[in-house]
Amino acid sequence: MLKHLRGTGKRTKFIWWVLIIVTVVTFLGGFVFIFGSGLSNGRNRAAGAVATVNGEPISRTDLQNAINEQRSAYVARYGDDPGDREMQTLSSQAFRTLVVQQLMEQKATQLGLKAHDREVLLQLQTSPPPEVMNATNFKTNGQFDINKYRQAMADPNNDWSAFEERVRQQLPVRKLQERLFTSVKITEPQVRQAYRDLYERVDASIAALTPDPTTPPPNVTDADLQRAYDQYKSRFWTGPQRQLEVLIAPKQFGDAEVKAASDLAKGLVDRLRRGENYIELSRQYSDASGADKGGVIDRVLQPQDFGADLGPKVALMDTGQVTDPVRDGGRFLFFRINEKAVDPQTGRPGVKVAEFVIRVKGDDAELRKQYERLDKLRGKAQRDGLGRAAVAEGLTTVKTPYFDLDNPAPQLQVIPEATDWAFSAKLNEVSPVLEGTDHFGLVQLSGTKEAGPMPKDQLGDALRQIAQVNVALDRLKGRADSLGAAIKSGESLEQAAAKFGLTVQKVQINRLSQDPRLAGAPELVGALFATPPGQVVGPVRTMTAYLAARVDQKTEPNWAQFDSTRQQISQSMLETLQRRFLENYASYMRSTAKVKDMRSVEGY
């Protein structure tokens, strides 16, 4: 509900794009400014290792530096600081970045790659650290001023040793990256095929023979399930995955602290409704992202985005009005309607708002007691299992589906640290007490799967549905054979389809952009590009239907324009393949590394 108002927009997409791309590319040539500003939960913890990677430590200072870098990248992108929950994502991202960096450093060391003084200096001269680029002292008219940076570098009174050391550590990794990149080659035939894939087009007519959706699905046997699994086994392939049993406990902030935050939020709403300046109050009291600019959420929201209670009220409010405060975990939120607007993507009317956040200042003594109770429960869980230990305390657990590092389970959203922990834990191991913004959590590793097809017993209903469609298609085989015989006898596709009550539809496809109606039918798509105009292909059995298709027209690429686009296509292919290669390489190293995550072992 309310916690997703920002999370479903471009900012979260950017964060996860950074996680996938920056982790394995940009960070390798990046810089980290050496200073501390406290972890997102606001408590200072002792310095020391937060993890080990193949026995080598990642220090808490390293983690804080990486978090600072991610925060700086976010600020550079959006112009304001991330909120609490965005910082949770950025912190997890920073941790994964450090793990990959450590693995890359270990590999670079094995290969004997080193950094030389001249290379360090050149790197600093040509690539200013992001924290420096964001610093006010290095800006002119709001923009980074390279001349100010060069003057600062030339000043012997400035100490750049921390930056130099960081660059010296990272340059061997960059050299490794360059070696990996140079191993990726693009040939002329590949570029020509890519051009054909882009511009060759087929116009076709298709007739689909599908199971009747109004009839109940057929019963399936174990043999049917096995046949479906064997037939589509390659489509069930995944990378390494984990499953967790999860106990989530909302933080008990304390009644007095919750009341104080509630009273403050109500008082601020009253003051705003009496006409006080929204921006000034936001700067003074709000914990929202971008509070110094009013906490503006720069996208169109629908009333339902605000939840069942607040949504109907928002729909009736006018521009400039302020909602009543509502509690969302450890925060109280209210909104000012900035604009009645139309969503440019859906065309639906909605609103643009400014968000005001009052954070509950939790009672540390109460939170510590809650933490200690959960830590005691953890001891029982290590002996009896998390589910049984939770039930004994009147608590409930849930199991996640199998997930990977790039696609965390939704149940872990409030304790994102659990995702990384799962990939360093042993089967049946119980985590330390994990802390999120508004929740504590305990998890137990209940299942592991290495790279390969998902085991049949883990596919559950998905496999059953595939088997049911398989059986339904078996029953349609006679009709499909008759449709094919009618076409072979000389009847047109339209004539043959009409006998079976089928409608012929038009499609236009190229190899990279296919019609959704042909999804899951790669055999038919390939045959269409190999078939002369006027001929009919099929019926071809797919996962969901029998499809017969006639090639109406084929449009060849304009090869006269190939030379003018060759360089652009080649560069795009090379960048895509290099990125994919480096991602896969980093993923392989991560899957084979021994990573011990100790971020939560120090207690509350």
C-alpha positions as CSV (number, residue, x, y, z in Angstrom):
1,M,0.0,0.0,0.0
2,L,1.5,3.3,1.2
3,K,5.0,1.9,1.3
4,H,4.9,1.3,-2.4
5,L,4.0,4.9,-3.4
6,R,7.6,5.6,-4.2
7,G,8.7,2.1,-4.6
8,T,6.8,1.3,-7.8
9,G,8.2,4.3,-9.7
10,K,11.3,5.0,-11.6
11,R,13.5,5.3,-8.5
12,T,13.1,1.6,-7.6
13,K,13.7,0.6,-11.2
14,F,16.8,2.6,-11.1
15,I,18.0,1.0,-7.9
16,W,17.6,-2.5,-9.3
17,W,19.1,-1.5,-12.6
18,V,22.1,-0.3,-10.6
19,L,22.1,-3.6,-8.7
20,I,22.3,-5.6,-11.9
21,I,24.6,-3.4,-14.0
22,V,26.6,-1.2,-11.6
23,T,27.5,-4.1,-9.3
24,V,29.4,-5.8,-12.0
25,V,30.6,-2.9,-14.3
26,T,30.5,0.6,-13.0
27,F,31.7,-0.1,-9.5
28,L,34.8,-1.8,-10.9
29,G,36.1,1.5,-12.1
30,G,34.4,3.7,-9.5
31,F,35.7,5.6,-6.5
32,V,34.7,5.6,-2.9
33,F,35.0,8.6,-0.6
34,I,36.5,7.6,2.7
35,F,34.2,9.0,5.4
36,G,31.5,7.7,7.7
37,S,28.0,8.9,8.2
38,G,26.3,6.1,10.1
39,L,24.2,3.2,8.9
40,S,20.6,3.7,7.8
41,N,19.3,2.4,11.1
42,G,21.0,5.3,12.9
43,R,23.0,3.3,15.5
44,N,26.8,3.3,15.4
45,R,28.2,-0.3,15.5
46,A,31.7,-1.4,16.2
47,A,34.2,-1.5,13.3
48,G,35.2,-4.9,12.1
49,A,34.3,-7.5,9.5
50,V,30.7,-7.6,8.3
51,A,31.5,-10.6,6.0
52,T,34.2,-12.8,4.6
53,V,34.6,-13.8,1.0
54,N,36.7,-17.0,0.6
55,G,38.1,-16.2,4.0
56,E,39.1,-12.5,3.3
57,P,37.2,-9.9,5.3
58,I,34.9,-7.1,4.2
59,S,35.2,-4.4,6.9
60,R,32.4,-2.3,8.2
61,T,34.3,0.7,6.9
62,D,34.3,-0.8,3.4
63,L,30.6,-1.4,3.6
64,Q,29.9,2.2,4.9
65,N,32.0,3.6,2.0
66,A,30.1,1.5,-0.5
67,I,26.8,2.7,1.0
68,N,28.0,6.3,0.7
69,E,28.8,5.7,-2.9
70,Q,25.4,4.3,-3.7
71,R,23.8,7.2,-1.8
72,S,25.8,9.6,-3.9
73,A,24.8,8.0,-7.1
74,Y,21.1,8.2,-6.0
75,V,21.5,11.9,-5.1
76,A,23.2,12.6,-8.5
77,R,20.3,10.9,-10.2
78,Y,17.4,12.4,-8.3
79,G,18.7,15.5,-6.6
80,D,17.6,14.5,-3.1
81,D,18.4,11.9,-0.5
82,P,16.9,8.4,-0.5
83,G,14.2,7.6,2.1
84,D,14.5,4.9,4.8
85,R,13.2,2.0,2.6
86,E,15.2,3.1,-0.4
87,M,18.3,3.1,1.8
88,Q,17.5,-0.5,2.7
89,T,17.7,-1.4,-0.9
90,L,20.8,0.7,-1.5
91,S,22.5,-0.9,1.5
92,S,21.8,-4.4,0.2
93,Q,23.1,-3.3,-3.2
94,A,26.3,-2.0,-1.6
95,F,26.9,-5.3,0.2
96,R,26.5,-7.3,-3.0
97,T,28.8,-4.8,-4.8
98,L,31.5,-5.4,-2.2
99,V,31.2,-9.2,-2.5
100,V,31.7,-9.0,-6.3
101,Q,34.5,-6.5,-5.9
102,Q,36.3,-8.8,-3.4
103,L,35.9,-11.8,-5.8
104,M,37.3,-9.7,-8.7
105,E,40.2,-8.5,-6.6
106,Q,41.0,-12.1,-5.6
107,K,41.0,-13.1,-9.2
108,A,43.1,-10.1,-10.3
109,T,45.7,-11.0,-7.6
110,Q,45.8,-14.6,-8.8
111,L,46.6,-13.2,-12.3
112,G,49.3,-10.9,-11.0
113,L,47.6,-7.7,-12.1
114,K,48.9,-4.5,-10.4
115,A,48.4,-0.7,-10.3
116,H,51.3,1.6,-11.1
117,D,51.7,5.2,-9.9
118,R,51.2,6.8,-13.2
119,E,48.0,4.8,-13.8
120,V,46.6,5.9,-10.4
121,L,47.3,9.6,-11.1
122,L,45.8,9.4,-14.6
123,Q,42.7,7.7,-13.3
124,L,42.1,10.4,-10.6
125,Q,42.7,13.1,-13.2
126,T,40.2,11.8,-15.7
127,S,37.5,10.3,-13.4
128,P,36.7,12.5,-10.4
129,P,35.2,10.6,-7.5
130,P,31.3,11.0,-7.4
131,E,31.3,12.4,-3.9
132,V,33.7,15.2,-5.2
133,M,31.4,15.8,-8.2
134,N,28.5,16.3,-5.9
135,A,30.3,18.5,-3.4
136,T,29.2,22.2,-3.4
137,N,32.9,23.4,-3.3
138,F,33.5,21.9,-6.7
139,K,30.5,23.3,-8.4
140,T,29.9,26.5,-10.4
141,N,26.3,27.5,-11.1
142,G,25.2,24.2,-9.8
143,Q,27.4,22.2,-12.2
144,F,30.6,20.3,-11.5
145,D,33.6,22.5,-12.4
146,I,36.5,20.4,-13.7
147,N,38.9,23.4,-13.2
148,K,38.1,23.6,-9.5
149,Y,38.8,19.9,-9.3
150,R,42.2,20.2,-11.1
151,Q,43.2,23.2,-8.8
152,A,42.3,21.1,-5.7
153,M,44.4,18.2,-7.1
154,A,47.4,20.5,-7.7
155,D,47.2,22.0,-4.2
156,P,49.9,20.2,-2.1
157,N,47.9,21.0,1.1
158,N,45.1,18.6,0.1
159,D,45.5,15.0,1.1
160,W,44.4,12.7,-1.7
161,S,46.0,9.5,-0.2
162,A,42.7,7.9,0.6
163,F,41.5,8.3,-3.0
164,E,44.9,7.1,-4.3
165,E,44.8,4.0,-2.2
166,R,41.2,3.2,-3.3
167,V,42.1,3.6,-6.9
168,R,45.2,1.5,-6.4
169,Q,43.0,-1.3,-5.1
170,Q,40.5,-1.0,-7.9
171,L,42.8,-0.7,-10.9
172,P,43.8,-4.4,-11.0
173,V,40.1,-5.2,-11.1
174,R,39.6,-2.8,-14.0
175,K,42.4,-4.5,-15.8
176,L,40.7,-7.8,-15.2
177,Q,37.5,-6.3,-16.5
178,E,39.3,-5.2,-19.7
179,R,40.7,-8.7,-20.2
180,L,37.3,-10.1,-19.9
181,F,35.9,-7.5,-22.3
182,T,38.5,-8.1,-24.9
183,S,37.7,-11.8,-25.0
184,V,34.3,-11.0,-26.4
185,K,34.4,-10.7,-30.2
186,I,31.8,-9.8,-32.8
187,T,32.1,-11.2,-36.4
188,E,30.8,-9.8,-39.6
189,P,28.3,-12.6,-40.1
190,Q,26.9,-12.0,-36.7
191,V,26.4,-8.3,-37.5
192,R,24.7,-9.1,-40.8
193,Q,22.4,-11.6,-39.0
194,A,21.6,-9.0,-36.4
195,Y,20.7,-6.6,-39.2
196,R,18.4,-9.2,-40.7
197,D,16.8,-9.9,-37.3
198,L,16.0,-6.2,-37.0
199,Y,14.5,-5.6,-40.4
200,E,13.3,-8.8,-42.0
201,R,9.6,-9.0,-41.6
202,V,6.9,-11.6,-42.2
203,D,3.2,-10.9,-42.6
204,A,1.1,-14.0,-41.9
205,S,-2.3,-15.3,-41.3
206,I,-2.8,-17.8,-38.4
207,A,-5.6,-20.1,-37.2
208,A,-5.4,-21.4,-33.6
209,L,-7.0,-24.6,-32.4
210,T,-7.1,-24.3,-28.6
211,P,-8.8,-26.2,-25.8
212,D,-12.2,-25.0,-24.8
213,P,-11.8,-22.6,-21.9
214,T,-15.4,-23.1,-20.8
215,T,-14.9,-26.8,-19.9
216,P,-13.2,-27.9,-16.7
217,P,-9.6,-28.8,-17.0
218,P,-8.9,-32.5,-17.4
219,N,-7.7,-34.7,-14.6
220,V,-4.0,-35.6,-14.9
221,T,-2.1,-38.6,-13.7
222,D,1.5,-38.8,-12.3
223,A,2.5,-40.1,-15.7
224,D,1.0,-37.0,-17.4
225,L,2.9,-34.8,-14.9
226,Q,6.2,-36.6,-15.7
227,R,5.6,-36.4,-19.4
228,A,5.0,-32.6,-19.2
229,Y,8.1,-32.2,-17.1
230,D,10.3,-34.2,-19.5
231,Q,8.9,-32.4,-22.5
232,Y,9.5,-28.9,-21.2
233,K,12.4,-29.6,-18.8
234,S,14.7,-27.1,-20.5
235,R,12.2,-24.3,-19.9
236,F,12.3,-24.9,-16.2
237,W,16.1,-24.1,-16.0
238,T,17.2,-21.5,-13.4
239,G,20.4,-20.4,-11.7
240,P,21.0,-21.1,-8.0
241,Q,18.0,-20.6,-5.9
242,R,17.1,-20.7,-2.2
243,Q,13.9,-21.1,-0.1
244,L,13.4,-19.7,3.4
245,E,11.0,-20.1,6.2
246,V,10.3,-16.6,7.5
247,L,9.2,-15.1,10.8
248,I,8.4,-11.4,10.6
249,A,7.8,-9.3,13.8
250,P,6.7,-5.7,13.5
251,K,8.8,-3.5,15.8
252,Q,7.2,-2.6,19.1
253,F,8.0,1.1,19.2
254,G,6.3,1.8,22.5
255,D,2.9,3.3,23.1
256,A,4.2,6.7,24.3
257,E,6.5,7.1,21.3
258,V,3.8,6.2,18.8
259,K,1.4,8.7,20.5
260,A,4.0,11.4,20.3
261,A,4.5,10.9,16.6
262,S,0.8,10.7,16.0
263,D,0.2,13.9,17.9
264,L,3.0,15.7,16.0
265,A,1.5,14.6,12.7
266,K,-2.0,15.7,13.6
267,G,-0.6,19.1,14.8
268,L,1.3,19.6,11.6
269,V,-1.8,18.8,9.5
270,D,-3.8,21.4,11.5
271,R,-1.1,24.0,11.0
272,L,-1.0,23.4,7.3
273,R,-4.7,23.6,7.0
274,R,-4.5,27.0,8.8
275,G,-2.2,28.2,6.0
276,E,1.4,27.7,7.2
277,N,4.1,27.2,4.6
278,Y,4.3,23.5,3.5
279,I,7.9,23.6,2.3
280,E,9.1,25.2,5.5
281,L,7.4,22.7,7.8
282,S,8.6,19.9,5.6
283,R,12.2,21.0,5.9
284,Q,11.8,21.3,9.6
285,Y,9.9,18.1,10.5
286,S,9.6,15.7,7.6
287,D,11.7,12.5,7.2
288,A,10.4,12.0,3.6
289,S,12.8,11.6,0.7
290,G,13.4,15.1,-0.7
291,A,11.9,16.8,2.4
292,D,13.9,20.0,1.8
293,K,11.9,20.3,-1.5
294,G,8.6,19.3,0.0
295,G,8.8,15.5,-0.5
296,V,7.3,15.7,-4.0
297,I,6.4,12.3,-5.6
298,D,6.9,13.1,-9.2
299,R,4.5,10.8,-10.8
300,V,0.7,10.4,-11.2
301,L,-0.9,8.2,-8.5
302,Q,-4.3,6.6,-8.5
303,P,-6.6,6.8,-5.4
304,Q,-6.2,3.1,-4.8
305,D,-2.5,3.6,-4.4
306,F,-3.3,5.2,-1.0
307,G,-5.1,2.2,0.4
308,A,-8.7,1.4,1.2
309,D,-9.1,4.0,3.9
310,L,-7.3,7.0,2.4
311,G,-7.9,6.4,-1.3
312,P,-11.6,7.4,-1.5
313,K,-10.8,10.6,0.4
314,V,-7.9,11.5,-1.9
315,A,-10.2,11.0,-4.9
316,L,-12.5,13.7,-3.6
317,M,-9.9,16.2,-2.5
318,D,-9.0,19.4,-4.3
319,T,-5.5,20.8,-5.2
320,G,-3.8,22.2,-2.1
321,Q,-5.7,20.1,0.4
322,V,-3.9,18.0,3.0
323,T,-5.0,14.5,4.0
324,D,-5.3,13.2,7.6
325,P,-2.2,11.3,8.8
326,V,-2.2,7.5,8.6
327,R,0.2,5.1,10.3
328,D,2.5,3.0,8.1
329,G,4.7,0.8,10.3
330,G,7.1,3.0,12.2
331,R,5.9,6.2,10.4
332,F,3.0,8.5,10.1
333,L,2.3,9.8,6.7
334,F,0.1,12.5,5.2
335,F,-0.1,14.1,1.7
336,R,-0.8,17.4,0.1
337,I,-2.6,17.3,-3.3
338,N,-0.3,19.2,-5.6
339,E,-2.1,18.6,-8.9
340,K,-4.9,16.8,-10.5
341,A,-3.3,15.0,-13.4
342,V,-3.7,12.4,-16.1
343,D,-1.4,9.4,-16.1
344,P,0.5,9.6,-19.5
345,Q,0.8,5.9,-19.7
346,T,-2.8,4.8,-19.0
347,G,-4.8,8.0,-19.7
348,R,-6.5,7.6,-16.3
349,P,-7.1,10.6,-14.1
350,G,-5.1,10.7,-10.9
351,V,-3.1,13.1,-8.6
352,K,0.4,14.3,-7.9
353,V,1.2,14.7,-4.3
354,A,3.8,15.7,-1.8
355,E,4.6,13.3,1.0
356,F,5.2,14.2,4.7
357,V,6.7,11.6,6.9
358,I,6.9,11.7,10.7
359,R,9.1,8.8,12.0
360,V,8.3,7.1,15.3
361,K,11.3,7.6,17.6
362,G,11.3,4.1,19.0
363,D,11.9,3.3,22.7
364,D,15.3,1.6,22.5
365,A,14.7,-0.3,25.7
366,E,11.5,-1.8,24.4
367,L,13.1,-2.6,21.0
368,R,16.0,-4.2,22.7
369,K,13.7,-6.4,24.8
370,Q,11.9,-7.5,21.6
371,Y,15.2,-8.2,20.0
372,E,16.3,-10.3,22.9
373,R,13.1,-12.3,22.9
374,L,13.6,-13.1,19.2
375,D,17.2,-14.0,19.8
376,K,16.1,-16.4,22.5
377,L,13.5,-17.9,20.1
378,R,16.4,-18.3,17.6
379,G,18.1,-20.6,20.0
380,K,15.1,-22.8,20.2
381,A,14.7,-22.7,16.4
382,Q,18.2,-24.0,15.9
383,R,17.2,-27.1,17.9
384,D,13.5,-27.6,16.9
385,G,13.2,-25.7,13.6
386,L,11.8,-22.2,13.1
387,G,8.2,-23.2,12.5
388,R,7.9,-25.3,15.6
389,A,9.7,-22.7,17.8
390,A,7.4,-19.9,16.5
391,V,4.2,-21.9,17.1
392,A,5.3,-22.5,20.7
393,E,5.4,-18.7,21.2
394,G,2.1,-18.1,19.4
395,L,3.7,-16.8,16.2
396,T,3.4,-17.9,12.6
397,T,5.9,-18.4,9.8
398,V,5.6,-18.5,6.0
399,K,7.7,-20.1,3.4
400,T,9.0,-18.2,0.4
401,P,9.0,-19.6,-3.1
402,Y,12.4,-20.4,-4.5
403,F,14.2,-17.2,-5.4
404,D,17.6,-16.0,-6.7
405,L,19.7,-13.0,-5.8
406,D,18.3,-10.8,-8.6
407,N,14.6,-11.7,-7.8
408,P,14.2,-11.7,-4.0
409,A,11.0,-13.3,-2.6
410,P,8.3,-10.7,-1.8
411,Q,8.2,-12.0,1.8
412,L,11.7,-10.6,2.3
413,Q,11.0,-7.1,1.2
414,V,10.9,-5.7,4.8
415,I,14.2,-7.6,5.7
416,P,16.2,-7.5,2.5
417,E,19.4,-8.6,4.2
418,A,17.8,-12.1,4.4
419,T,18.3,-12.6,0.6
420,D,22.0,-12.3,0.8
421,W,22.2,-14.4,4.0
422,A,20.3,-17.2,2.3
423,F,23.1,-17.7,-0.3
424,S,25.8,-18.0,2.4
425,A,23.9,-20.2,4.8
426,K,23.8,-24.0,5.1
427,L,20.6,-26.0,4.8
428,N,18.4,-25.7,8.0
429,E,20.7,-23.0,9.4
430,V,18.8,-20.2,11.3
431,S,19.8,-16.6,10.7
432,P,20.7,-14.1,13.4
433,V,17.8,-11.6,14.2
434,L,17.6,-9.4,11.1
435,E,16.5,-5.8,11.3
436,G,14.6,-3.8,8.7
437,T,13.2,-0.3,9.0
438,D,9.9,-1.3,10.7
439,H,10.4,-5.0,11.4
440,F,12.6,-7.7,12.9
441,G,12.9,-11.1,11.3
442,L,14.2,-14.6,11.6
443,V,14.7,-16.9,8.7
444,Q,15.7,-20.6,8.3
445,L,17.1,-22.0,5.1
446,S,14.6,-24.7,4.2
447,G,15.6,-25.5,0.6
448,T,18.5,-25.1,-1.9
449,K,18.7,-25.6,-5.6
450,E,21.8,-25.2,-7.7
451,A,21.8,-24.2,-11.3
452,G,19.7,-26.4,-13.5
453,P,16.1,-27.4,-14.1
454,M,13.7,-27.0,-11.2
455,P,12.9,-30.3,-9.6
456,K,9.5,-31.6,-10.5
457,D,8.1,-31.5,-7.0
458,Q,9.0,-27.8,-6.7
459,L,6.9,-26.8,-9.7
460,G,3.6,-27.6,-8.1
461,D,0.5,-26.0,-9.7
462,A,2.5,-24.6,-12.6
463,L,3.4,-28.1,-13.8
464,R,-0.1,-29.4,-13.2
465,Q,-1.5,-26.6,-15.4
466,I,1.0,-27.4,-18.1
467,A,0.1,-31.1,-17.9
468,Q,-3.6,-30.3,-18.1
469,V,-3.1,-28.3,-21.3
470,N,-1.0,-31.1,-22.6
471,V,-3.8,-33.6,-22.1
472,A,-6.4,-31.3,-23.6
473,L,-4.2,-30.9,-26.6
474,D,-3.9,-34.7,-26.9
475,R,-7.7,-34.8,-27.2
476,L,-7.5,-32.2,-30.0
477,K,-5.0,-34.1,-32.1
478,G,-7.6,-35.7,-34.3
479,R,-9.1,-32.3,-35.2
480,A,-5.6,-30.9,-35.8
481,D,-4.8,-33.7,-38.1
482,S,-8.1,-33.1,-40.0
483,L,-7.2,-29.4,-40.3
484,G,-3.8,-30.3,-41.7
485,A,-5.4,-32.8,-44.2
486,A,-7.8,-30.2,-45.4
487,I,-5.0,-27.7,-46.1
488,K,-2.9,-30.3,-47.9
489,S,-5.9,-31.2,-50.1
490,G,-5.9,-27.7,-51.5
491,E,-8.3,-25.8,-49.3
492,S,-7.2,-22.3,-48.3
493,L,-6.4,-21.6,-44.7
494,E,-9.6,-19.7,-44.4
495,Q,-11.7,-22.5,-45.9
496,A,-10.1,-25.2,-43.7
497,A,-10.4,-23.0,-40.6
498,A,-14.1,-22.3,-41.2
499,K,-14.9,-26.0,-41.1
500,F,-13.6,-26.1,-37.5
501,G,-15.1,-22.8,-36.4
502,L,-11.8,-21.1,-36.3
503,T,-11.1,-17.4,-37.0
504,V,-8.0,-16.5,-39.1
505,Q,-6.1,-13.6,-37.8
506,K,-3.4,-11.4,-39.2
507,V,0.1,-11.0,-37.6
508,Q,3.2,-9.1,-38.4
509,I,6.5,-10.2,-36.9
510,N,10.3,-9.9,-37.0
511,R,12.7,-12.1,-35.2
512,L,13.1,-9.7,-32.3
513,S,9.5,-8.4,-31.9
514,Q,6.9,-11.2,-32.1
515,D,3.2,-11.1,-31.8
516,P,2.0,-12.2,-28.3
517,R,-0.3,-14.8,-30.0
518,L,2.9,-16.6,-31.1
519,A,4.5,-16.6,-27.6
520,G,5.8,-20.1,-26.8
521,A,5.8,-21.2,-30.4
522,P,9.5,-20.7,-31.5
523,E,9.2,-23.6,-33.9
524,L,6.4,-22.0,-35.8
525,V,8.1,-18.6,-35.9
526,G,11.3,-20.1,-37.3
527,A,9.3,-22.0,-39.9
528,L,7.5,-18.8,-41.1
529,F,10.8,-17.1,-41.8
530,A,12.0,-20.1,-43.8
531,T,8.7,-20.6,-45.8
532,P,8.0,-18.9,-49.2
533,P,5.0,-16.6,-49.4
534,G,1.7,-18.3,-50.1
535,Q,2.6,-21.6,-48.4
536,V,1.0,-22.8,-45.1
537,V,2.9,-24.1,-42.1
538,G,1.4,-26.6,-39.7
539,P,-0.6,-27.2,-37.7
540,V,2.3,-27.0,-35.3
541,R,1.7,-28.1,-31.7
542,T,2.8,-25.5,-29.1
543,M,2.5,-25.4,-25.3
544,T,-1.0,-24.0,-25.6
545,A,-2.5,-24.7,-29.0
546,Y,-2.2,-26.1,-32.5
547,L,-1.3,-23.3,-34.9
548,A,-1.5,-23.2,-38.7
549,A,-0.1,-20.2,-40.5
550,R,0.2,-18.9,-44.0
551,V,3.0,-16.6,-45.1
552,D,1.3,-13.7,-46.8
553,Q,4.3,-11.5,-47.5
554,K,8.0,-11.4,-46.6
555,T,9.9,-8.1,-46.5
556,E,13.7,-8.4,-46.9
557,P,16.0,-6.0,-45.2
558,N,17.3,-3.0,-47.2
559,W,20.9,-4.1,-47.6
560,A,21.8,-0.8,-49.3
561,Q,21.5,0.8,-45.8
562,F,23.5,-1.9,-44.0
563,D,26.9,-0.1,-44.3
564,S,25.5,3.1,-42.7
565,T,24.2,1.1,-39.6
566,R,26.9,-1.5,-39.3
567,Q,28.9,0.4,-36.7
568,Q,25.9,1.2,-34.5
569,I,24.7,-2.4,-34.6
570,S,28.1,-3.8,-34.0
571,Q,28.7,-1.5,-31.0
572,S,25.3,-2.3,-29.5
573,M,25.9,-6.0,-29.9
574,L,29.4,-5.8,-28.4
575,E,28.2,-3.8,-25.3
576,T,25.3,-6.2,-24.7
577,L,27.5,-9.3,-25.0
578,Q,30.2,-7.8,-22.8
579,R,27.7,-6.8,-20.1
580,R,26.1,-10.3,-20.3
581,F,29.5,-12.0,-20.2
582,L,30.6,-10.0,-17.2
583,E,27.3,-10.5,-15.4
584,N,27.5,-14.3,-15.9
585,Y,31.2,-14.3,-14.9
586,A,30.4,-12.5,-11.7
587,S,27.4,-14.7,-11.0
588,Y,29.5,-17.8,-11.5
589,M,32.1,-16.5,-9.1
590,R,29.4,-15.6,-6.5
591,S,27.8,-19.0,-6.8
592,T,31.1,-20.9,-6.2
593,A,32.5,-18.5,-3.5
594,K,32.3,-19.1,0.3
595,V,30.6,-16.0,1.6
596,K,29.9,-15.6,5.3
597,D,27.5,-12.7,6.0
598,M,27.9,-11.4,9.5
599,R,26.1,-8.0,9.3
600,S,23.6,-9.0,11.9
601,V,25.6,-11.0,14.4
602,E,26.4,-8.1,16.7
603,G,22.9,-7.8,18.1
604,Y,20.7,-4.8,18.7
